[in-house]
């Protein structure tokens, strides 16, 4: 009996020992969430009468640099960028100055969030190193916000600049010279603050500086500005609206695209008939007939000419003050032929026009050879309209809900510029029930002036519906496909029924665009009424809590 008890006791002790020896998981303690701390700097931060060519920053732990090329803002900008090293983890950062510093000037190195601890990546938020080559630190400041003149939100990393207005100042300074002071909105903020400024008169400019050279490139970059010069000190909160300029018209040497077509790229505006250039094409001294159309989705014109035996054609292009003359070599190539495609396949929405696109421009139409029918071959009356510039033929007719349509074009209904006609063509499409669509009634309040353009866009910014109003504050958007819409209004200042951007040298702002504060949900078989108070500015929702706090 005692022997058996000892046996069980031994077994129990063995189980206890094994249990005590069971492996656990080492947690490593709490996660490090503390940003690095600057222990000391040589020379010290905010020092005056600076004459050194190297700065040492010593931190309490190893740090690393992240996105320094985007995050670091040096004000005033330096012609030769300083060398900041090392790029590997270190407690000591070195800044070697390569530029000749301006006298009696306060310099600021704002590192944004580029300095972070090596282990967890906690950033030393908005760390600044400041010094003056004079006997005091300039301490004045200026603040404001940036927005996009047309898009719903401004892009990240917008440079905001001050140019000193003195005897040497010219408006062209933003194309050629560095600003006196600069800051950046970084990746999440839409506000700016310029600090360590001296009193004076300045030009205030915002720039989406794509090539990071602190100079405005109007062909590629967006700009915003305040028309009048500002003085510092100043407690005004400024708003800068960024826009992309439309460059003056300029044509480039055409290339031969086929045996009957030249392709000519261009810069400038082609929104209206009046904005299009005059193009004359000659074979030696003989002017040859041409048709000019837009190349789809490209800033290029198609110059159509009837096949001709020649070595070259001479083109003269005129628009406003522009005059261009080009010679294009002509070779034997395959010729474009008539081809017709329907833009709508399947369903035709009630707000759309049934549209045929042609590969070559049309010149003659015979509607007696075109038939539109519904079930039981009932004929539907229609009218046509041809947009030569875009090579599109529109069919307008009374659309009935839940109906199937057949469009037949008999031979010879359409004839193109090259005297080619269509064979028999048939297209089928249908409409939905009106209950499959929604209606939106917009009531405008506090309109400053008319006319206005009211637009609905989708998530990608495509214009889904547009209405032009010269005096009415009630805007109807009927029979909309169900989806979320963004609503905006454009004040059409020059009354040309289109949005117009601004111009820096002409001191013109872009036309004012107001966005409704939230998306509008239009659902099938719904009638939505929405008040749009234009006196309430659009405020984007913060992306995260940090943005909201700031």
Order of alpha helices (4+ residues) and beta strands (2+ residues): alpha-beta-beta-alpha-beta-beta-beta-beta-beta-beta-beta-beta-alpha-beta-beta-beta-beta-beta-beta-beta-beta-beta-beta-beta-beta-beta-beta-beta-beta-beta-beta-beta-beta-beta-beta-beta-beta-beta-beta-beta-beta-beta-beta-beta-beta-beta-alpha
